[in-house]
Amino acid sequence: MNIEDTLEIILITYNRKDLLQKTFEQIFTINSPIRNFPITILDNKSTDGTSELIQEYKTKFPKIKHIINTRNIGGNANIIRAFELVSKKYFWILCDDDNYDWTYWSEIEQAIREERDIILTEHLTKGNNLPIEVIVNELCFLPAGIYKSELLSDDVIHNAYANIYNSFPHQALVCECVNKNKTFFVPQHTILVQNMDKGENMGYKRGYKENIHFRIANFSLFSGMVNSYQMITDKRIRQKCCGCLYLGRSFYGSMEYFLSTNGIYSYNICDIFNGVDAKKKFILLGAILMHILSSQIRFKISQKGLYIEIPKILRTKLLPRKLLFWIK
């Protein structure tokens, strides 16, 4: 099997010329196993010199194909545009800002030769026999998976378009793979190193100038994941995935972080609450209560004793504004 003829590589980009150049330096380095592969660059009509950079690399690597969208359709829609371009047996969609370690690429090639359905190229969680909820969580990172193109059914494409507002359109494909009991290959080593420090030029709002859709403007990683996992038909697996929102952190810890960054009045709380099981609902309510108490209650010590000021949201006729406890 010729891997070059089997694996289609598409890289999506928009207005990140400097990051794209660093990515190119790694993809086209002398020891890169994919440096001579045909690679399609799907450009969301960049205006920062990206086209000139791609043209420069095309003179050295003529198998590069540069497609410029007629409009900036947004990063999430560009993922689906990449789906629609797939023509080979396997495909791998890359972003323009990550890092690569080609040392163990042979594991990926072997998995392709064995015709595995989904091949992970990056997994933050260590160990063998990762549970399905952890694998699904890992695949929220778009380039973390190489997929068989036959998995891209019409239903997957429809669901991917519907899931754009959750910012994980590719999870429509992942959930379909779970529903169809497809095989997930987790290599011993990772090829990708995700860029975790993306800064202001990160992603979900890039390209918007004004009148941002409220779902995108108020995007929450956790609610986007929970909403995406509703496409999993097996209730048990779905609920496990919804309880595994932040790798290495408990569900309560995830909700603490969510509340500290989003507050308690975000509609995203409703999405999460509706999507998790009964136990997680109680955990979320507990996290909300503790967040309210920790952020609203004020303590003051005087000669008379300890004053606790009751927040407005908790006051009733039976509770005064302040409670006094004597200190002996």
N, C-alpha and C positions, 0 to 999 in steps of 0.2 A: 504493500500500500504506500503510495506517495502522499505524505502528509500535506505537502504543499497544494496538491490537487484536491485534498479532502477537507481541509480546514479553511474556512472563509474568515478573514479578519476585517472588521469594520471599526473605525475609530471615530467617535463623535466629538466635535469641538465647537467652541464659540468664544472668540475674543479672549483667548489666553495664550497668546503667542509665546511668551517666555516659558510658561509651563509646557506647552506643546513642544518647544525646542528641546527641553530636557527629556521629554518622553521620546522624541525622535532619536536623541543621542543614545538612548538605551535600546530602542528597538532596532536601530541600524548599526549598532556597534559590531565590531568584527566577530565577537563570540556569540552574537544573537542568533538563535536557531531559526528565527523568522525574518531575518534581514532581507532575504530574497523572495519572500512570499508576496503575492499580489495583496496589497493593502488598500482598502477604500477609506478615504477620509470624507466623512459626511459633515460638512461645514454649514453651520446655521447662519450663513451670510455674515461672517466676521468682518470687522472694519478696522482692525488694529494691526494689519500687516501679516495676518495669518496666511493669506493667499500667496504672498511673496515668499514666505518661509517654505510653504509646501512646494512651490515651483522650484525653489533652490534644491530641495531634496529630490524632486522628480528628475532632475538632470543626472543625479547619481544613481537613483533607483527608479528606473522607468516603469516598474510594475505598480507604482503608486497611482491610484485613481482619485482625483479630487472632484467631489460633487458638491456644488454650492446650492443650498436651498434658495428658492426665490424670495422667501421671507424668513425671518427668525421665528420659527414655530415653537421655540422653547425646548429645553433639554429633554424633557420627558417625552414629548411628541417625537423628538429626533431619535429616541430609542426605538420607537415603533417604526419609524421610517427605515431604520437599520434592519429591523425584522423583515420588512417588505422587500429588501434588496437581497436577502439570503438566497443563494442558489446551490451551494455545495452541501455535502453530507453533514458537516459540522460547522458551527459558527461560534465566533468569539467576538463580543463587542467590547471595545476598550474605551476608556476615558482618556482625557488629554493631560492628566496631572498625577499619575501614579508612578511607582517605582517597580523595577523588575530584577529578579535574580534568576538567571537562566541555568544555574548549576544543575538542577534536577529536572530539566525539561524532558528527559527521557521517560520519566514517570507519566507525563501527559501524553507523549506519543504512544506509549504502551497501552494506555487506557483507550485511546482512539482506535488502535489496532484491535483491541478486544471488544470494540463497539459498545462501550458503556454509554448509557443514555445521557447522563449529566456528569461532567468532570469538574471538580472544584480546583481552582488555581490559587485560591487564597482561603485560609481558615485561621481565624484568630484563636479558636479553641483547640487546645492540644489533645492528643490521645486518639486511640483507635475506636472504631465502632461508635461514632458520634450519634446521639439520638436525632431523630428526624427533625424535632423542633429546633435544635441547634443548627443543623444543616440549612434549614429553611431561613433561619435568621441570618446566617452567614451570606446567603445568596441575595439578601437585600442589596449588597454591594454588587453592582451590575457586572463588572469584569470578573467576579469571583467564580463564574460558571462558563464552561464550554458545553454547548448543547447540540443534540441532533436536530437538524433542521426539520425533520419530519414531525417534530413535536409542535411546530407552529401551525396549528389548525386555525380555521376561520373563527372558531369560538375563542381561542386564545387571543387572536388579534382584536376581536370585538371587546373582550374583557380588558385587554391592555389599554385600549382607547378609553374605556369607561373608568379605568383606574389611574388615569393621568392626574386627576385632582388629588389623589393620595400620594403622588410623587414616586410611586414604585410600579410603573406599568409592567415591568418585566416580572413582577411577582405573579402576574396572571399566568405566565408560563411555568413558574416554579410550582404554583398551586395545582396546575393541571398535571404536572409530573407526579405530584403527591397523589392526586386523585386516581391516576392511572397506574400507580404502583411501579413507577419507573425506577431504575437503579441509579444511585448516587455514588460516584467514586471519589473517595477522599484520599489524596496521596499523602505520603509520609512527610513531604516537604512542600512548601508553598513557592509559587513562582512570582506572585504579586505581593507587593508591600503597599498597602493602601495609604495614600496621603491623608493623614488625619488633620493636618493643619492647613485648611483651605482658605481661612480668612474671609474677608468680605466678598471676595470673588468666587464664592463657593458654588452656588448652583441654582436653587429653586426659583429665585427671583431675578436671575440675570437675564437681561434683555427687556424686562418690563420698564416702561418709562413712567406710566401713570395708570390709575384705575386698575390696580392689581386685583384679580379675583380674590375674594376673601379667603378662600381655601388655601391659596398659595401664599397670600400675605400673612396668614396665621398658621402656616404649616407647622405641624408637630410630627417629629419622627415617630413617636410612639403611637399616636392615633392613626397615622398613615399605615403603619405596620398592622395594627389591629384590624383596620378596615380591609386591608389587602388580604388578610388571612381568612376573612369571611368567605372567600372563594374555595376554601378547603371543605369538602363535603363531609368528611369524617369528623364528627363532633369532638371526639376525644383528641384527635391530632390537632384540630383547630384550636381547642382550648389550651393545649400544651404550648402551641406556637404563640398564642396570645399572652401566655405567662412567661415567655422567654424573650422579653423585649430588649433587654440590654445585656449583652454577653458579659458574664463575670459579675453581674449585679443581681440581687434578689428583685422580685417584683415590687416589694415595698420600697427598696432602694431606688428602683427605676421611677416609681411614682413620686418619691421625695424629690428626685432630680427634676422630673416633669413639672411638679408644682412650683418649684423654686424658679424655674425658667418661664413658665406660662401663667402662673397664678391660678386662683380657684374659680375664676369667672370665664374661663375659656370654654367654648363649645366643644373643644377637643375632649374634654373630660367626659361628655356624654357619649362620644364615639367609643372611648375606651370602656366606659362602664357597660354599655350595651353589648360590647364584643367579648367580654371575658366571662368566666364561669362565676357561680355564686360565691365561692371562696374569695376569688380575686375582687369581686365587687365589695365585699366587706373590708378587704385589705385597702382598697382604694378609698373607701369612705373613712377608714381609720387614718390614712395618710392625709386626707383633706382636713379632718378634725385636728390632727396634730399640727398641721401647717397653720390652721387658723389660730390655735392656741399659742403656738410659738411666735407668731407674727403679730398677734393682737393684744395679748395680755402684757401688762406692764407691772413691774415690781418696784417697790420703793420702801426702803428701811428708814425709819425715823426713831426718835426717842420713844414714841408711843408704841411702835411695833412694826409689823410688816404689812404694807398696803398692797393689795392686788387690785388693779383696775380692770374691770370687766369690759370686754369689747362690745360695741353696739350690737353686733350680730347675735350675741348671746344674752343680752339683757332682757329681763322681764320685770314685771311689777314686783316679783319676789326677790330679784337680785338688784341691789343698788349699784351705783356706778363704781363704788370702791368697797372692798372688804378689808377689814382690819383684823390681823391676827396678833395676839400679844406675844412678845418675846420675853422669856424669862432668863 
